[in-house]
């Protein structure tokens, strides 16, 4: 049971593919911690222990699941059937909620959780802890409009949003992408929606950036391109095209760092590592503090996932996105929206080839001013709005 002067925030991140969910959850948690606030994160990420968990934040690890298709999930490590693993996860989630007694429950992205696993907890909170505020946190773009509408209608998501959530926080700007309009949100649900704006991220200290530059064996004046594919599970084609570019241009005029991500299959990762070494590029399987590498880079090449994009924009870095288009169009839509505002450049997945990649990287490296001008006025107001909402909850407001 919480002490009378503490405020307990329980956060749920299902984490079945990549690093996006846990990175967003950790970013929000690190910004919300303060005296008198306890934050507990429920996560299925096998990598949560590799992150720096700040004071006032802790986590409960539920058995990991790996996504095979949009509808099929299998246990990541333990050798039991999927139904059994989901039962264990469901029981841990509701037991944690009962023991932690949260004032605020924030669910990341999936309104029902993985395979409806948070529904029992939402029902219990509504029945037994009606004073607890329940929040669904959504990234700026879920998928293309029709696919999202069809999915939400088929799964009864609109009813869940209506019945179980106090508010819905959209971590984006309504003028860039209006999910109320795009996803045909009914008025009575739209009134619950708060567009927080994008979530600010950590900015590395200059001394840390300088130290990593030295560790990577880069001279002070050398331009640097960072290539990251997030979790890396589907990032090989981007890394492969980038290395083909370097292999055909022995003196490209810049240095490179490649971070494959922890979920890139081993045979692909070893291929990338050996080829990177051959062309003089630095390679990392996983880098604990990506914000430092981003601070070091002059240009960042990525696939444009929500969290990577936020981190790049917050550091005001020119970036090139090669967005995947399966199983969702989310990354492609985000790249198009932000590209229309001059905030990044992108190459469609089907057009990815070494020559076009080299031209795009050179453009960003040697003519960054248009991007710098657009980035200078881009706002990150998510923390302020989220904190305002929590303060209103703590004071008993709506």
KAKA-V346568 format. One record per backbone hydrogen bond with DSSP energy under -0.5 kcal/mol. NH is the residue of the N-H (numbers start at 0). CO is the residue of the C=O. E is the energy in kcal/mol with one decimal. If there is no record, write none. Layout:
BEGIN
NH/CO/E + NH/CO/E
END
This chain:
BEGIN
5/2/-1.8 + 6/35/-2.7 + 8/6/-0.5 + 8/37/-3.2 + 9/7/-0.5 + 9/103/-3.0 + 10/39/-2.8 + 11/105/-2.7 + 12/41/-2.7 + 22/18/-2.3 + 23/19/-2.3 + 24/20/-2.5 + 25/21/-2.8 + 26/22/-2.2 + 27/23/-2.3 + 28/24/-2.7 + 29/25/-2.6 + 30/26/-1.1 + 31/27/-1.7 + 32/28/-1.3 + 36/33/-2.0 + 37/6/-2.3 + 38/55/-2.1 + 39/8/-2.5 + 40/57/-2.4 + 41/10/-3.8 + 41/39/-0.5 + 42/40/-0.6 + 42/59/-2.2 + 43/12/-1.2 + 47/44/-0.9 + 49/46/-2.2 + 50/47/-1.3 + 52/50/-0.9 + 53/51/-0.7 + 56/53/-1.7 + 57/38/-2.2 + 59/40/-3.2 + 60/58/-0.5 + 61/42/-2.7 + 61/59/-0.6 + 64/14/-0.5 + 65/73/-3.5 + 66/15/-1.7 + 67/65/-0.5 + 67/71/-2.9 + 68/71/-1.5 + 72/70/-0.5 + 73/65/-2.3 + 75/63/-2.7 + 79/77/-1.5 + 84/80/-2.1 + 85/81/-2.5 + 86/82/-1.9 + 87/83/-2.1 + 88/84/-2.3 + 89/85/-2.7 + 90/86/-2.3 + 91/87/-2.2 + 92/88/-2.5 + 93/89/-2.1 + 94/90/-2.1 + 95/91/-2.4 + 96/92/-2.1 + 97/93/-2.2 + 98/94/-2.1 + 99/95/-3.0 + 100/96/-2.0 + 102/7/-2.4 + 103/7/-1.7 + 104/132/-2.7 + 105/9/-2.8 + 105/103/-0.5 + 106/104/-0.6 + 106/134/-3.2 + 107/11/-2.3 + 108/106/-0.7 + 108/136/-3.4 + 109/107/-2.9 + 110/108/-0.8 + 112/109/-1.3 + 115/112/-1.2 + 116/113/-1.4 + 117/111/-2.2 + 118/111/-0.7 + 118/115/-1.1 + 121/117/-2.6 + 122/118/-2.6 + 123/119/-2.2 + 124/120/-2.7 + 125/121/-2.2 + 126/122/-2.1 + 127/123/-3.5 + 128/123/-0.7 + 128/124/-1.6 + 131/128/-2.2 + 132/102/-2.4 + 134/104/-3.3 + 134/132/-0.5 + 135/166/-1.8 + 136/106/-3.1 + 136/134/-0.6 + 137/135/-0.6 + 137/168/-3.3 + 139/170/-0.6 + 147/143/-2.2 + 148/144/-2.7 + 149/145/-2.7 + 150/146/-2.3 + 151/147/-2.8 + 152/148/-2.5 + 153/149/-2.4 + 154/150/-2.2 + 155/151/-0.7 + 155/152/-0.5 + 156/151/-2.2 + 157/151/-0.6 + 159/155/-1.6 + 160/156/-2.8 + 161/157/-1.8 + 162/158/-2.5 + 163/159/-2.6 + 164/160/-0.8 + 165/133/-2.1 + 166/133/-1.7 + 167/191/-2.1 + 168/135/-2.5 + 169/167/-0.6 + 169/193/-2.8 + 170/137/-3.3 + 170/168/-0.6 + 171/169/-2.3 + 175/172/-1.1 + 176/172/-2.1 + 178/176/-1.2 + 181/177/-2.9 + 182/178/-2.2 + 183/180/-1.0 + 184/179/-2.2 + 188/185/-1.1 + 189/185/-2.9 + 190/186/-1.8 + 191/188/-2.0 + 192/189/-1.4 + 193/167/-2.9 + 195/169/-2.0 + 195/193/-1.0 + 196/169/-0.9 + 196/171/-1.6 + 197/378/-0.5 + 203/201/-0.5 + 208/204/-2.0 + 209/205/-2.5 + 210/206/-2.1 + 211/207/-2.2 + 212/208/-2.5 + 213/209/-1.9 + 214/210/-2.2 + 215/211/-2.5 + 216/213/-1.2 + 217/212/-2.3 + 221/218/-1.1 + 224/254/-2.7 + 225/298/-2.4 + 226/256/-3.0 + 227/225/-0.5 + 227/300/-2.6 + 228/258/-1.3 + 231/228/-1.9 + 234/231/-1.3 + 237/234/-0.6 + 238/234/-1.9 + 239/235/-3.3 + 240/236/-2.2 + 241/237/-2.2 + 242/238/-2.4 + 243/239/-2.3 + 244/240/-2.0 + 245/241/-1.9 + 246/242/-3.0 + 247/243/-1.6 + 248/245/-0.8 + 251/248/-0.6 + 254/222/-3.1 + 256/224/-2.4 + 257/281/-2.7 + 258/226/-2.7 + 259/257/-0.5 + 259/283/-2.0 + 260/284/-1.3 + 262/230/-3.1 + 263/230/-0.5 + 263/260/-1.2 + 268/264/-2.8 + 269/265/-2.7 + 270/266/-1.5 + 271/267/-2.4 + 272/268/-2.6 + 273/269/-2.2 + 274/270/-2.0 + 275/271/-2.6 + 276/272/-2.0 + 277/273/-1.7 + 278/274/-1.4 + 279/276/-1.2 + 280/275/-2.7 + 281/255/-2.6 + 283/257/-2.6 + 289/287/-0.6 + 291/288/-1.7 + 292/288/-0.9 + 293/289/-2.6 + 294/290/-1.9 + 295/291/-1.7 + 296/292/-1.5 + 297/223/-3.1 + 298/223/-1.4 + 299/317/-1.8 + 300/225/-3.4 + 301/319/-2.4 + 308/304/-2.6 + 309/305/-2.3 + 310/306/-2.4 + 311/307/-2.3 + 312/308/-2.8 + 313/309/-2.5 + 314/310/-1.2 + 315/312/-1.5 + 316/311/-1.9 + 317/297/-0.6 + 319/299/-2.5 + 320/344/-2.5 + 321/301/-2.8 + 322/320/-0.5 + 331/323/-0.6 + 332/328/-2.7 + 333/329/-2.4 + 334/330/-2.4 + 335/331/-2.3 + 336/332/-2.7 + 337/333/-2.8 + 338/334/-2.2 + 339/335/-2.0 + 340/336/-0.7 + 340/337/-0.5 + 341/338/-1.7 + 342/337/-2.3 + 344/318/-2.3 + 346/320/-2.4 + 348/322/-0.5 + 350/347/-1.7 + 351/348/-1.3 + 356/352/-2.2 + 357/353/-2.5 + 358/354/-2.0 + 359/355/-2.2 + 360/356/-2.5 + 361/357/-2.5 + 362/358/-2.0 + 363/359/-1.9 + 364/360/-2.6 + 365/361/-2.7 + 366/362/-1.3 + 370/367/-0.6 + 371/367/-2.6 + 372/368/-2.9 + 373/369/-1.7 + 374/370/-2.8 + 375/371/-1.7 + 376/372/-0.6 + 376/373/-0.8 + 377/374/-1.3 + 381/197/-2.2 + 384/380/-1.9 + 385/381/-2.6 + 386/382/-2.7 + 387/383/-2.0 + 388/384/-2.3 + 389/385/-2.4 + 390/386/-2.5 + 391/387/-2.0 + 392/388/-2.2 + 393/389/-2.6 + 394/390/-1.6 + 395/392/-1.4 + 396/391/-3.3
END
